[in-house]
Amino acid sequence: MAGAREPAVDVASASSYRHFEPTHFHLELEVDFERRRLRGTETLELRCLRGADRLVLDVHPSLSFQSVGCRAGDAPELVPVRYETEPFAHYGSALALSFAQPWKVGDDFQVQIAYEAGAGPGVSWLNPEQTAGKKKPYVYTQGQAVLNRSFFPCFDTPAIKSKYSATIKVPEGFTAVMSATTWEERENTFIFKMYQPIPAYLVALAVGDIVSAEVGPRSRVWAEPCLIEAAKQEFDGVIEEFLITGEKLFGPYVWERYDVLFMPPSFPYGGMENPCITFVTPCLLAGDRSLADVIIHEISHSWFGNLVTNANWGEFWLNEGFTMYAQRRITTTLYGPSFTCLEAATGRALLRQHMDTTGEEHPLNKLRVKIEPGVDPDDTYNETPYEKGYCFVSYLAHLVGDQNKFDAFLQAYVNQFKFQSIMAEDMLEFYLDYFTELKKEGVEKKPGFEFDRWLNTPGWPPYLPDLSPGDFLMEPADELAELWAAGSLNMEAIKTIDISTWRTYQLVYFLDRVLVKSPLAEGSVKKMSSMYPKISKASNAELKLRWCQLVIKNNYETDFSTVKDFLLSQGKQKYTVPVYRALWGGSEAAKTLAMETFAKAEPQLHFNVQKCVKKILTSKAATA
């Protein structure tokens, strides 16, 4: 957002991003799997915004530094710069550079840092046995929210954006991919260029035994060789349909390519929306395309999050609330409102479960979260910015009362703030200026629905979108759940409801309803297991998650092996953390299973997931 306004305050960054603006940076790195190090240099091109003789960058103790130099303008030689690391927070530190002379407003200069990155929280080194193929090691980075400071020195805040390039040298037989517009390979060296400005957290690298297959005119899938055929079959032809629909609704897709990298099983997220190449969990490879639409959420980030970005992590709902709304607009266009309402109902159930666990008045159940200095933004992550954010955007659409007009607003909003980082006030001011009649009505102060209440009051959303178009899909699931929850099972009535044609989200909705009503009568889960192998033996991870929770909540020890296998087969945070929470809130046998399984799974889990599970397993009590 060069030349715009002063960047928003971000207490999670030690960097002097309000004094210096990065216009471009270049990474020149070599991957050393034996030492588990990324070794090389970073060159930052900077412009001075305020006179200063000191530059501070976000770093992490896992980085080591060999030298720092700078040069002004076209000067041929680097001048050594005095530097030191300083404490900042438990999740990072600061690299302070002191210049001999202060830079003046408008000065352009370069800083070059020779450094090494090891096994920091944002850089995951995997042994061969931790990959899908089990043959070669693998390394990947994960930047959101504040982890890329362990990958390279940076202004690790979403408040500012920069273009970048990279040259990555890898051992023979390895492939590197990055979140970049273009790439080329030259003798084990991969060259990347990102032509659009992005925040630091969206810079991503993966190196491993990776191959690709085309699945559309501007899309390919990347994966280890053992997964590439499954990835191609799952996504061949569908990504382009999603992209075209998104463009019709929200405007041009500016990132040129949209590729998908299927990560090793330990990847902690369903997907990470790195521009040009989304990193996704292999859990999406269900074999029947039943989870292919999950990629719609990541595609929607191409407009909401990547193009228009929250200015700090307290405004995370701007990324995720708008993306959830965009995702559901695309699914409504492609699959109809009944499907979308069913999917939204499962999201609402997750929000309900979260708020029941934490208490509605928990301060994290506000859209605008106040992140105190020293608090890791990742520790504030929950369902609220997604589902309560979706409800707020839906409320804004409800006020307009015309879907076409609101779609037009979304296009105008993206166009107004593209490549910028904004606060809620920026969006809401634009909304009221766009819909002048609503501004005249004073809708922002409507009792019970005040915009300030939406942003700053914890609790259940004051407005819920109408999900009744999904009733004809939800009602049979509700009826079946009631039958299973009855004290005395009516097996004849249960058998009259045929679930063989139910799609994934209908089954998910059914299981969510049964979970709410659990524990069931003795023997019910055993009967359900034998009657519904489509659920109890599912390869679909969304169904596996619910089945494991059902097994735990009903203490069905016969199927505890399924729970253990699920936890050992993947490391997605959305699946792993709720299962451990359920185990720790269950019987003594469940607690024992949790401890034994985590001891075996811990080395394969991402740093953030390890941290979450340890917190659960050291708590005195847990709510399943």
Number of C-alpha atoms within 10 A of each C-alpha: 20 17 7 7 7 14 21 18 13 20 19 25 28 24 24 17 26 16 20 25 25 23 18 19 19 18 21 17 22 18 20 15 18 7 9 19 19 25 21 20 21 21 21 22 24 19 21 21 20 17 14 17 14 18 20 24 21 29 32 28 18 18 21 15 16 10 14 20 19 21 18 17 11 9 11 8 10 14 16 15 17 14 18 11 18 17 14 18 16 11 21 25 23 24 21 20 20 15 18 12 9 13 22 14 14 14 15 20 18 20 21 22 20 17 19 21 25 21 18 21 22 28 28 22 21 21 16 15 12 19 20 20 16 14 14 18 20 24 22 22 23 27 23 22 23 26 26 29 32 29 27 25 24 26 29 29 30 28 26 28 26 21 20 25 23 20 20 25 25 21 15 9 10 18 20 26 21 30 26 27 19 15 17 12 14 8 9 14 19 18 20 23 18 22 15 16 20 27 25 27 23 24 23 26 21 21 22 25 22 22 17 18 16 15 21 18 11 14 23 21 24 24 25 23 14 14 19 19 14 17 27 19 14 21 22 17 15 16 24 17 12 21 21 14 17 24 16 13 18 24 18 17 18 15 18 14 18 24 24 27 26 24 28 27 20 26 26 25 19 22 22 24 24 28 29 23 26 26 29 24 22 24 23 24 22 18 15 13 16 16 18 16 18 15 22 20 23 26 27 29 25 25 30 26 28 25 25 23 29 25 24 26 28 23 21 26 29 28 24 26 25 26 26 29 24 26 23 24 22 27 23 15 14 14 12 15 18 19 22 22 24 23 20 23 23 19 19 20 16 17 21 17 16 16 21 11 13 13 15 16 13 13 17 25 27 25 29 25 22 17 19 12 13 14 15 20 22 14 13 18 14 16 21 30 28 24 26 29 28 28 25 26 21 21 18 17 20 14 13 16 11 10 12 12 12 19 18 13 19 21 17 17 19 18 16 13 17 19 23 25 24 23 18 18 10 11 15 14 12 17 19 16 13 14 16 12 12 15 15 11 10 12 16 18 13 10 9 10 16 15 19 11 18 23 19 16 19 21 20 18 22 14 15 14 17 11 17 14 15 20 15 11 20 22 13 16 24 18 16 22 21 17 17 23 20 13 12 12 16 11 11 8 12 15 11 9 12 10 16 9 8 12 12 16 23 24 22 24 25 22 24 25 20 22 20 14 14 17 17 19 14 13 11 18 22 15 12 13 16 12 12 13 10 15 22 21 14 15 17 20 19 21 22 20 21 24 25 26 25 23 25 26 21 21 20 17 14 9 17 17 12 17 24 18 11 19 24 19 14 22 27 24 21 15 22 21 19 19 25 29 22 23 30 27 20 21 16 12 14 22 18 14 19 24 16 12 17 21 10 11 18 18 14 25 26 22 17 16 22 21 13 16 21 16 11 22 19 10 9 8 12 16 14 17
